[in-house]
Amino acid sequence: MRKEPSRIKVVVATDCGSTTTKAILIECVDGVYRQTHRAEAPTTVEAPFADVTLGVTNAVTELQELSGRRLVNDDGTILRRTSTDDADGCDVYISTSSAGGGLQMMVAGVVKEMTAESAKRAALGAGAIVMDTIASNDRRRPHEQVQRIRELRPDMVLISGGTDGGDMKKVTELAELIAPAKPRPRFGGEYSLPIIFAGNRDARPAIERTFAGGGFDLKVVDNLRPTLERENLGPARETIHDVFLEHVMAHAPGYDRLIAWADAPIMPTPGAVGDILQAIAKGRGINVVGVDIGGATTDVFSVFDGTFNRTVSANLGMSYSISNVCAEAGMDSVLRWVHLDMDERELRNRVKNKMIRPTTIPQTHEALVFEQAVSREALRLAYVQHKAFATELKGVQQQRTVGDAFSQQEGGRSLVSGMKLDLLVASGGVLSHAPRMEQTAAMLIDAFEPEGFTELAKDSIFMMPHLGVLATVHERAAMEVFERDCLVMLGTCIAPAGSAVAGKPVMRWSARWEGGSAEGTLMGQEMKLLRISERAQVEVMPERGFDVGAGPGVAVKREVRGGSVGLILDGRGRPLSMPSGADGRRLVAAWAKALELHPD
Amino acid sequence: MAKAYTPGLTVSARVRYRARRLLPLTGRITVKVGDRVAATDVVAQTDLEGDITPMKMSNLLSCAPRDVPGLLLKPVGSAIAKDEPIAQSKGIFGMMKVTVKATAAGTIESASDSTGMVMIRGAAQPVQVRAFTSGRVVEVLGSEGAVIENDVALVQGIFGIGGEAYGPIAVGCARADEQLEASSIRSEHAGCILIGGARMTIDAIRRAIEVGVAAIVSGGIDDADLKALLGHDLGVAITGSEKVGITLVVTEGFGDIAMASRTHDLLVSHIGHTASLNGATQIRAGVMRPEIVIPLADEAAGDASAGGGATAGELLIGTPVRVIRDPWFGALGTVAALPEQPAVLGSGSKARVLEVVLADGQRVTVPRANVELIAE
């Protein structure tokens, strides 16, 4: 039975990752919810332990030792308290999980840019890794599609296609390709592969007939694209979560016990991160981008004008996938961020050595500079992919003006806008564990190229997943902890959009804060750092052709948040363009000096 | 004092090795517990369902989908040969009939009256699993596979490409720090597992492929050479399915790096012995490293430790380690101190470290994450 929020004062939350299980304790202190302790232990999904709850018990036991509050029963389960006066135990235990590779899905839709893309959005939004998207027009021949389906080992398949009352034949054809291909699930022969059908409601009888042969567990939900103009992802996402719990989690070692322990459904980790970012965007009325860069993949989340999107860039990461980042971006693109002389052949071998020994860390200053250069490219590529995916619905009939006809813009403009972005949140090893906060801020700015005024923050200990689930049982607690303990404010970046020329003014600016003030003119290709930790009043007068949010050449006066880095004035223009060779290296060195990225 | 554990790769003169050999799906096990098998003996086999070939029959016959089942020339479930007539339209007044030929051989699996699609299921594909190492069958895993056990000399590499290979061990480099050149490879190395020393050059690899060498084991490889061999830049370390005509195993890493002397000595001591090798590497959850397995002739009873898979051991003063990241990448040494408190590195990061006395006597401080045990 769900507990009343007013009776929830002590919360234990865990996130079971592939390698580490992280536990946090949240307590209501003087009427305000705070994260008070954290602990971690190795995840125990794989042999020889093969029981995820062992890792959870170990992590919570460490939490118990650090906090002095008894949280674990003698049998290893999480101790609950019966009254809010009890000094031991917690009121609620919640968890997320990405162990064992997380949730892996295959999606299918009739038209790649329309129903297949909506299906992909539903799967990604639910926290899945999309292994492949099959569509009638994906340029593969039917037998190639069948071959691909046979190679994949998904946890479940989502099929969409056709608007309600529209064509049935194409979506039935898709089902007829998938059923005989018999995709084998990850969890062995006894497992009936869940198929979620979220397409044309008129096609349901034909789909049911197609999958009646056995080996499948068909779930039928409302069409995720009932009309071309409307996406209805909610029912499909909810069913993905249900199936994740009932089938996928239930087959992973120890998860049946973990599900029984938890007071709210176990969520896939990225799904929980998406939920908390949506709650923040809604609560503050802002546009948010969040990024989590890991060893193998990079997740990008965005909420623009209330629309949520998530992408997973498989193979863009800082250890397992570091070689792929260098291959995709090109070594020249990586090295443009390096101000030191480095031997390319040597670097290529170092990249491969990091790939095969992914747990090593940079020991020298030179190694750190190179790794942070790679991270800029990994983040940039992941953001490019995200912008291409987070678009308005494609296939919608639009009224066009003569101007539109000349601009030849396709339907489905990106929802992501550098100028509309209010808050950029960073998480993941290379960003969270950078020796200096200035380096984190610089990596974010260089990769995401925010325009106008953008707050920068980092999730210091990757607490967002825990808070995503907490929001489902106690939204206020989740918000309070997010603002007070989860985010470390780095500061605000002010970057005029426009074409900057070195030595020519970009904007005049002035700032007043408690105990200080400053003013000046920012020149093209110049970076400037103002050490402001609290809020400040700033006034910016961009030059003609430069825009900080109110239009080209229009002044803006507003309050900004400082932080552990401060206020960063970026005069490099947007989009960024950098000279190559020695000139480029000199510029990068000047920016590093201005932002105090490296100790002298 | 808190214990510190760090992973390492096994290099062992004698270890009890268990090869767990599994089919991709259930099938028939051809051995029983107690059987003695050779490395290339088949221990399990099954049939994978044949490929599906879809045919959009209603389009091909220019008819309505609902008419397709009635226009088939053979009923669903019948065998059909490639290019054999499979369906025919009614034509106009019995004239101008269109005949469609099967695009693949197999069985007619289905004919849909809602989409007009006909599916042909190809012949089943047999899959066989070999023992990989000679030894004794100690367990049969239901209808999925078997476990083969033997006492072996075992070397785990750090990275490899290509699948399983078998052959006698031959020596290409007499010294561990000698680069493997094309000139070292002779025609009598055909079918052998060739032991190099330091880096294997691209010319040596090409020469080995030409001669028919089964596999090369050496200390290092240059990234540029690997790219030239594969024809593309390797993005992630998930390998084993490459078809380049040879299996390669690297014991130390990328670049000019000598094989650890102990590894080289061990492999060279087995010259002429038949070995099994697998280049498959998977550096993700469930890490898998390439292995060289040399069955020992004198199977000892019970005095060998269980082996296979990466090991994790305790770091203690005097433990032999290898530094696995610059600035001392590849250097061997022994642990001299394990400070409790984290230290600030040259990069500015704070991390737990250890002190290592390198083989040349130099004492250096290294993050604990940047060493691996040299496991026995």
Interface residues (C-beta under 8 A of the other chain):
Chain A: S18 T19 E46 G100 G101 P142 H143 V146 Q147 R150 M168 K169 T172 E173 E176 L177 P180 A181 K182 R184 G189 A206 A296 N315 Y320 S321 S323 N324 C326 A327 E328 R345 E346 R348 N349 R350 V351 K352 N353 K354 M355 I356 R357 P358 T359 T360 I361 P362 Q363 T364 H365 A367 L368 H433 P435 R436 H598 P599
Chain B: P7 L25 T26 E49 D51 I52 T53 P54 K56 P65 E109 S110 S112 S114 T115 M117 M119 R121 I158 F159 D222 D223 A224 L226 D233 L234 G235 V236 A237 G253 F254 G255 T281 I283 R284 A285 G286 I324 R325 D326 P327 F329 L345 G346 S347 G348 S349 K350 A351 V366 P367 A369 N370 E372
